[in-house]
Amino acid sequence: MGLDVGDKVPVFSAISDTGETFNSQEVIGKKPVVVYFYPKNFTPGCTKEACGFRDSYADFQHLGAEVIGISLDGAKSHTRFKNKYSLPFLFLSDPKGGLRKIFGVKPGLLGLLPGRETFVIDADGIVQLKFNSMNASSHIRMAIAKMKEIIGE
C-alpha cells in the first residue's frame, strides 16, 4: 500500500522537532512540499542528505516549496541534529513508523534499515514524484528538478 504518483496525501499529524504537534494541513495542500524519509539522525548518509537539503534550501524556497524531513528519531534528537548542522527546515518524528506506512516507504538495505524515500507534493497535495534510493545526494537533485517542472521553471 502507500502513496504513488497521482495520489492525494491524506491528512496526518506528528510531533515536530519543537515538540509540538504538526498537522499536515498547515502546509500540504497550500504550497509545494518535499517530504523526505531517512533512516537515522547523525549517520553519515543521513547527515549528507540533510546537509544537501540545507545547502539547497534557498532553491526550494525560491520555488515556493517547503522541505520536511522524517525519521524514526524523537523530537530531542531532531533538535540536536538541526542545531549541530544548522538545518533550517522542519523535522517530524515517526517513532512507530505510522507515517512510513501512510506514504508506503519501503525498508532499505535488505530490510535492515528504514528506507530513504523522497516525495515531491504539489500545491494541491498531490504526489508528483516518489523517489527511492539509498544514494542520499540524488534525492536533492531529483526533488529540485521535479519542483522546477511543477512550477514551469
C-alpha positions in Angstrom: 0.0 0.0 0.0 1.1 3.6 0.4 1.2 6.6 -1.9 2.0 6.7 -5.5 2.4 9.5 -8.1 -1.1 11.0 -8.6 -2.3 10.2 -5.1 -3.5 12.9 -2.7 -1.6 13.0 0.6 -4.0 12.2 3.4 -4.2 14.4 6.5 -1.7 13.4 9.2 -0.1 14.7 12.3 3.2 14.1 14.0 5.4 15.6 16.7 7.8 18.2 15.2 11.4 18.9 16.3 10.0 21.6 18.6 8.0 19.0 20.5 4.7 20.4 19.2 2.1 18.6 17.1 2.4 19.3 13.4 -0.8 19.0 11.3 -0.2 18.3 7.6 -3.0 20.7 6.6 -0.8 23.6 7.8 1.4 23.1 4.7 0.4 20.2 2.4 -2.3 21.4 0.0 -1.3 25.0 0.5 2.2 25.0 -1.2 4.5 22.6 -2.8 6.3 20.3 -0.3 9.3 18.0 -0.4 8.9 15.3 2.2 11.9 13.1 2.6 12.2 10.0 4.8 15.6 8.9 6.0 16.9 6.2 8.3 18.6 8.0 11.3 20.0 11.3 12.6 23.7 11.7 12.8 24.6 8.8 10.5 26.9 9.6 7.6 24.4 9.2 4.7 21.6 10.9 6.5 23.8 13.8 7.6 25.0 14.2 4.0 21.4 14.2 2.8 20.1 16.7 5.4 23.0 19.0 4.7 22.3 18.7 0.9 18.7 19.8 1.5 20.1 22.6 3.8 22.5 23.8 1.1 19.7 23.8 -1.5 17.0 25.1 0.9 17.2 28.6 -0.7 16.5 27.0 -4.1 13.4 25.2 -2.7 12.2 28.4 -1.1 12.7 30.3 -4.4 10.5 27.7 -6.0 7.9 28.3 -3.3 8.4 24.9 -1.7 8.8 23.7 1.9 11.1 20.8 3.0 10.2 18.3 5.7 12.5 15.6 7.0 11.0 12.5 8.7 12.7 9.7 10.6 12.0 7.4 13.5 14.1 9.7 15.8 12.4 11.6 18.6 12.0 15.4 18.8 15.0 15.9 21.1 17.3 14.0 18.6 15.9 16.1 15.8 16.6 19.3 17.7 20.2 18.3 18.3 20.6 17.3 14.7 19.1 20.6 13.4 21.3 22.6 15.8 24.5 20.8 15.0 24.2 21.1 11.2 22.2 24.4 11.0 19.3 22.7 9.3 16.6 25.3 8.5 13.6 23.1 7.8 11.0 21.1 9.8 11.7 17.6 11.1 8.9 15.2 12.2 9.2 12.2 14.5 7.8 8.9 13.3 8.8 6.6 16.2 6.3 3.8 15.4 6.5 4.1 11.6 3.0 5.2 11.0 4.0 7.9 8.5 6.2 5.5 6.7 3.2 3.2 6.4 0.9 6.0 5.1 3.5 7.0 2.5 4.5 3.4 1.7 8.2 3.9 2.4 9.9 0.6 1.8 12.8 -0.6 4.1 16.3 -0.3 2.7 19.4 -2.4 2.7 17.8 -5.8 2.7 15.1 -4.7 5.1 17.7 -4.0 7.8 17.4 -0.2 7.8 14.4 2.2 7.5 14.1 3.3 3.8 15.2 6.5 2.2 12.5 7.9 0.0 11.6 11.4 -1.2 8.1 12.7 -2.2 7.5 15.8 -4.1 4.0 17.1 -3.5 2.4 19.9 -5.5 0.3 22.8 -4.0 -2.8 20.7 -4.3 -1.4 18.0 -2.1 -0.9 15.5 -5.0 2.3 13.3 -5.1 4.2 14.3 -8.2 7.4 12.3 -7.5 8.2 9.2 -5.4 11.9 8.5 -5.4 13.6 5.6 -3.6 17.4 5.4 -3.5 19.9 4.8 -0.7 22.1 7.3 -2.6 21.5 10.3 -0.4 22.7 13.1 -2.7 20.5 12.0 -5.6 17.3 12.9 -3.7 18.1 16.6 -3.7 18.7 16.7 -7.5 15.6 14.8 -8.2 13.4 16.9 -6.0 14.7 20.2 -7.4 14.2 19.0 -11.0 10.6 17.9 -10.3 9.8 21.1 -8.4 11.0 23.2 -11.3 8.9 21.0 -13.7 5.8 21.5 -11.5 6.1 25.3 -11.4 7.1 25.5 -15.0 10.6 27.0 -14.4 
